[in-house]
Structures are given as structure tokens and as C-alpha cells.
Amino acid sequence: MTQSAVSLQSKLIKTSMLSSVVAGLVAFILLIGLSIYQTMQVQDEIMDEIADMLMISDLSTTSGSQIDELSEEFDIQYQLSNQTMLLTQSAQFDLHAQANKKSNQQEGYSYIWFEHKLWRSYQAFDHETKLNVLVTQPLDIRFKDLSQSFISYLLILFSLWLMQWGISHFLIKKQFKPIQQLSKDIAEKSAHDLSLIHQPQPELKELQPMVNQLNQMLTRLDQSLIAEQRFTADASHELRSPLSAIQMRLQLLQRQYTEIPELKSQLQLIQNDVNRGTQVLENLLLLARLDPMDEVQLPRNWISVDTLTQDVLKTLEPLVDEKQIQIHIDGEDCKIYANAELIFICIRNLMDNAIRYSPIHGHIYICFGHLNNQIFFEIENDGQGVTQDVLDRLGERFYRALGTQTQGSGLGLSICKKIIALHQGQIEFKSSEYGGLNVTLYLH
């Protein structure tokens, strides 16, 4: 079960935003606590101030009006009494019943639950003058303005979070450009370009170990490819000399013992094996030459497909006559811009493959022309059918289908694939409607 990929960029933005949200909420909670504490302190001091003014002021003068202004401004209710009578109270005093209960309680601050609301109360008693003061205030009044401040703070906080998200998204995306460039440089690497990767500026320390490891891997891979190509070329050259010597001795033996039929047939079998070995070596040399080739530097010129087809058929005419195969050609002459030598080898390998796998008195069908702004070349033969497993592996080096009695090196189709790739074309293998293999080339 595969897991979906996670974007590191998105993860960094989410982590940054989460830390900011947590920090903002902690600051908001601290602000609430500090604001509540300060508000309670200030409001309690105002209640204490009103109580002191009631104790010492002459209520018939301006002091009384100042007390009323304070009580109205902060919605504070008060009551002044002595042991026998009520001296004064605010214009609206709702806690008469509570005041009688509070007169018997200790001085100081306390809370009262009255009419489904919580009240803050302050009581003071002067033992000399026998005056008793009760000051009350609904607790929700204290936090009315404070709640509006909290809402404003939250709106500002959300705005800051939104702004931070935009800034983080822009800056993190900008910081990821070196990583994206590095990814692009890695994606552009191929067998033709295994040069070292240079970390884009500015260099990131976290990327340096990865870049170093990639460069070491590219170096080892380049050395391995060079060693493989050198080994293929050297081995082919070294094996060509003894094969040539065997070929010469075989020719001498065939001329000396032409009158012995049994020996002649055995020598012919050896000759076939030598020819096959020589063909394998030629194909290996060709692959060694094609592997490091760059398609940009490939020399090209305009080639007539019809002329190319006829030239290939002339070289394969002995094989065609030997199996008495009928060639059917259907196509309009067209030209391709390609390397004449390599395309000739490709077409020859395809036709040779079709001839080898066609039955005696079989048929080969060749079709070419224009299709969707491309040149196509199609060749198919009749036969006993091709399984999907075989189709999937066609083009692998040295691969030959099991059970076939046809001789071959298993390199022909892999050479064709390499040549078509060098021309930025496509090669397609599928079962032919005639029972054999259908190979279609698409070139510009």
C-alpha cells in the first residue's frame, strides 16, 4: 500500500502557521488574564474611592454630585447608613434585601448572586461615626468594554495570521527555488550528461551532503559506463582477429575437402557459427559506438524512404530468394531528415528479422508514408503469433524468444531502438494481423 507524497513546502508553511497560532493564542489568554486582573483592580479602587468619599464628604455640597457622576459612569450603586437609619443611596439601588444581610457581615470585598447576575460588593464601617457603606456593581459591566477589546484583538490577530500565511508562502517558496533548480538539474541528467551537479546560489548547507553524494554517484556511474563501452569495444576487437583466422582456415578446408560430402556439411555448420559470431561482434561494436553518441551532433541529410527500402531489399535479396518470400510494398515516397548509415542499419535489421521469422513461402508487408505530421515506416510478417510477454521484452539486448529455432544474436532490435532514440523518434512493437510481428517506426 503506497502513501501519498507530502509537500515539504506545505509542511513548513503549516508548521510555521501552527507555531504562530499557538503563540498568538497563548498571548491572547495571557492578555485576557492580565486585563481581567487590571480591570478588577481599577474598578475595586473606584469602589473604595466612592466608599471613602461617602464617609468623609458633606453630601449636601459638590462632593455628592461627584459621587453620583462616578456611580453613573461606572454603573456603581451605593448605600450609606448608620445603625438606626438610611442616610443616602444612589438613585437606583437594587440590593435592599442584600444590604440588610451585608450589614452583619465583615468589611471588604465580596461577591453577591442576585437576579441571575454576579455582583461585586464592597462594605466599609466607621466605628467612630457608626457609618456603614455598601457599594455594589454588576460584574458584567466591568467586562463590557473589555469584551469588545478582546474581539478587536482577535480580529487583529486573525489579520496578522492571514498576513503571515501570505508572507510565509511567498518567502518559503522563494527559499525552495534552489531545491527546485537542483531537482531540475538532476532530472536533466542522462547517459549523455553525467557531469557534476553544482548547487545553485545561494548554497544551502542542508543540501550540500546530498549534492556531494549525487556527484559521487554520477562519477561512479560515468566511470562504469565508460568501462562498459571500453570493454565491449576491446572485447569485440580482440575477438575479431581469431574469428578472422578461423574464417580463413575454414575456407582453406572447404577448398581442400570439397569431394567429401559429410565433411563439407560439417564445415558449413562451423561456417554458420563463425558468421553468427562475426555478426554478434559487429553488433556489439555498433552498440559501443552508438551508446555515447549525442543526437545533437548526429550528421543528417534528407533520405528518400522508398529508395532506402529498395536498397535494403537488394542487400537481403539472397535471404528472400532462399525462403521464397513475397514482399508487398505499399507507400508514398517521402523523405526523412536522418543519418543515412544508421537508418539503413535499422531498416535492414527490421527486414532481416522479419525474413528470419517468416515461414518458407511467407509474406512480408511494408508500408510507409505521412501520418499526423510524421513519417511512419511499418513492416510486418506472417507467422505463428507473438505473445504479450515476448512483446514486452523486445528490444532488450541479447533477448530472444524461447522455443524459436531461428538463429540470431538478440541485438538487432536493441540496435533499432537506439538508432530511433537518437533520431528522437518512436518504435512500436505489436502483434501483426497476419500472425507475426508488426514493427512501426515514427520519425520526423
Disulfide bonds with the S-S distance in Angstrom:
none
